[in-house]
Amino acid sequence: MNAEYEKLVAQAPYGRVEHLSPLVRRVLAHNPSPFTFLGTGTYIVGQGTVAIIDPGPADDAHLQAVADAVAGETVSHHLITHTHIDHSPGAIPLKARLGGEIAGCAPLALSDDGPRADAGFDPDYAPDRILADGDSVSGPGWTLSAVHTPGHTSNHLCFALEQEGALFTGDHVMGWSTTVVAPPDGDMAAYMASLQKLMDRPDARYYPTHGAPVEEPQRWVRHLMGHRRQREGQILAQLAGGPRAIPDMVAQMYASVDRRLWPAAGRSVLAHLIDLETRGRVQRSGEHWKGSE
């Protein structure tokens, strides 16, 4: 990790409550990594009666900080965007401690068919209620509505805070980087469709689980979509020279990227290739891929 990143980690407000708006607070978990940036941001919505979004990892210090942040308040809901282990495991111990209903995405626990590109799945996730697209929960002065955004994972949800025109975007849109789309559950076509779904919404601010709030969300989503189209173009250009294996393409396309991220890059390249294969633009031959004639 470079010195600038290490400095950001050293200065991060771990365990402290950040007040981001009249209805939104955040507590940052101390789990920085190349995939979580500074860590998991657990959000608290409301005053008096509150919802907790993405309780985070089952880390004692983080869970204590979240409990301290809502001391004297009633927790009505623990809302989960998806079941990666940096997002959902804290829900069960926090529910036991603070009460409230675990709600949000459907359970999903899978083994990947390649090197893990980000976090593994939480096998213990057990929601009291699964929220479908458009379902909502509410408390005094706040309403949170589920927005189904598959792509990063098939069960991924965002949550719209109607009173502030804000959207909690989980890992679908992060505030510092593009998200990982890792087959078999990650789906590039679904991810792009979900980004377009957000483009068509009027949200004025995003609260990603990793990274800072996004103040110009449509502009950022447009950038993310453009980045993916650029990667697709790079893949097709690679295959124009003949059949290629994914590691070879990654070495060319991500030459300037930290090699520790190359396995994740390979998973995203695979997701692009599967999408291109479905659209009839590439063909698979064993470990190699080639452009369709």
N, C-alpha and C positions, 0 to 999 in steps of 0.2 A: 504494500500500500504506500502511496506517495505521501510526502510530508504535509501537503495541503489537506489531504483526507485525515491524516492522523491529528492534525490541528483541529479540524471540525469535530472529530470524535472527542478530543480532550475538552472542547468547549461546549459540548452538547448538554442540554438541561435534563440529564437522566434523573428520573424519580421526582421531578418537580412539576407542578401544575402550570401549564401555559394557558392563559385566557386568550382565545382567538377571536371570539365574537360574544355578543350577549348570551348566546345559547350554547356555545361550544368551548370546551376545554380539552386539553390533550396532555397525556402522560407518556413520556418516551421510555420504552424498554431499552435496557443496556444489552442489545444484541446486534451491534454493528457488524456488517459483513459486505462483501462485494455484491450481494443480492438484496440485502435489507437497507443499504446505505447506512444511516446513523442508527437505525433500529426500527422497531415496530411502534408506531404511534397509536396508542389506545385513546379513543375519543369518548368524551362524556357530553351528552346532549341534555339540556334542560337545567332547571333549578328546582331544588326541593324533591321532586320526583324525576328521576333521570334514566336515560338509557346509556349503556356502555357499548361502544362499537369496537369490535375486534379486541377482546381482552388481552390477546397476545400470548406469548409463551408461558408455560407453567414455571415461571421464575419467581421465587419467593419474594425477592426484593421488589420486583415490578408489581406483583399482586398486592403487596403491602402498600406501595405508593398509590395504587389505584384505590384501594380501600380507604386510605387516609384522605384522598381527594374527595370522596363522597361521604365522609363522616357526617352523621346527622341527617343525611338525606335517604330517601327511599329509592332503591334500584328496582325498576319495573321490568327492564329487559336487558339481556345480553345479546346483542345482534352480531351475527357472524357473516362476513362477506364470502369466505370460502375456507376450506378446511386444511390449508397448509399449516405446519406446526408452529410457525411464527405468528399465527393469527388466532386460532381457535382453542388451544388447550387450556388457556386460563379461564375459560367460561365455567367449567365444572367446579373448580375450587372457589371461584368468586361467587357462584350461585350458592354453594354450601355456606359461604361466609356471610353473604349480603342479601340472599334471597333473589327473587326475580326470575323471569322466564327466559330460557335460552331459545332464541328464534333466529330465523334467517335461512341460509342455504340448506339444501338437502345434504345428507351424509354422503361422503365420497372418500373412500380409502383405497388407493391403487398402488401397485408396484409398477414402476416405470420399466421400459424395455431397454434402457440404456443408462449411462451415468446421469445421476440426478443433476438437473440444471438449476434448481433452486432448492426450496425446502420440500421435505417429504410430507405426506398426508397424515392427518391426525386420526388414528384408528378408533379413538375413544369418544369422538364427537357424537353427542346424543341430544338433538334439539327437542324441546317441548313442542315447538311448532315450526313447520316449514312454511316459508313465505314464498308465494308465487309472484310473478311479475305483476306489479300493481297493488299487491297486498300492503297494508300499512299497520303500524302500531302508533300509539299516541300517549301523551301525558299532558300535564298542564302547560299550555303554551307551545307545544311542539307536536309535530306529526312527521314520522319517517316512513317513506314508501319505498318498497323494493323495486329495483330496476334490474331485470335479468340481463347479465352481460357475459355470456359464455365466450370462451376463447383462451384466456389464461388457464382456466379450468372450466369444465362443463357446468359446474354448479355455482359459478361466481355471481354474486349480487352486488350492486351498488345500492346506496340508500339516499333518497332525496329528502332534504329537510325543507319542507314547503315554506315555513315562515321566513327563511333567509335566502331562498333561491340557491341553496348549496347542495352539493352532491358529495357523499363519502364514497370514494372510488376504489377502495381496497387496493388490489394489485392490477386492476384492469387499466387504470391510468395512474402512473406514479409521478411524483413531483421532481424526479432527478434523472430518470432514465426511461428507456423503453422497457416493457415487461417481457418476461420470458414466456414463450409459447412452446411447450414441450410435449410432443406426442408421447403416448397415445391419447391422453385426455385433452391436452392442449390442441387447439384447432385454429389454424391461421384464417381460414375463411370465416369462421364464427367470430374470431377476434376482430377482423376488419368490419364485419357487419355490426358488431357491438360498438365499435368506434363511430360508425356512421349513425347509429342509434343515438349516441351522445351528441353528435354534431347537430342533430335535429331537435335537441332539447334546449330550453332557454336558461339552463343553470348559469349563474353568474360567478360561482367560485367552486373549486374542487378541493376536497380534503382527502388526499391520498394517505394510505397507511404508511407509506415510506416516502419521505421527502416533504418539502414545504408546501403550504397551500398554493394552488394554482389560480392566479388572479385573472388570467385571460384564457379560460378553458377551451373555447372553440379554436382559438389560434394554436394552442398546444396540441389539441387533438388533430388538427390539420397537419401539424408538423409530424406527429406520430404516424399518421397515415402515409404521408409523403416519404418518411423514412422507410417504411415497410415496402412501398412501391419501388424505392431505390434499391433495396436489398434484392427484391425480386428481379429487377433489371440486371443487377450484378450476377445473379445466379444464371440467368439466361445467357449473358455474355460469356460466362465461364464455360457453359455447355456448348456454345457455338464453336469452340475449338476442339470438340470431341468429348467422349465420355469422361466423366470425372467422379471421383469418390468424395464424400462429404469432407473428410479431414483435409484433403487437398484444397477444396474450395474455401474452407475456413481459414487455412494458412494464408491464402491470397487475400481474401475479403477482410480479414480481421488482423492483418499483419501488425497494425499499430496498437492493438488492444492487448491488455494484460492476458498472458497465456492461461492464467487460472480461469479466465472466463471463456476459453475456447470450447470446453464441453457444453456450456450453455449456448454458445453461438452455434455449435453443431446441431443442437436440438431445434433451434429456431430455423436453421437452414433446412433441416428435415421437414419441419412444419410447412415451410414455403414449397418444398418439392412435392409434398403430398397434395397441397392445394393445386399446384401447377399440373400434377399428374391427373387430378380429377377434372381439370379444365382441358386436358388433352394436349398440353404444351410440352411435357417432358415424359420420358419413359424410364422405367427402372430395369436394370439388368444386374442382378446380384447386388454387389456393393457399389456399383457404379450407376450413374444417371446420365442420360443423353437427351438432347433436344428432339422433339418429334419432327419427323420429316414431312 
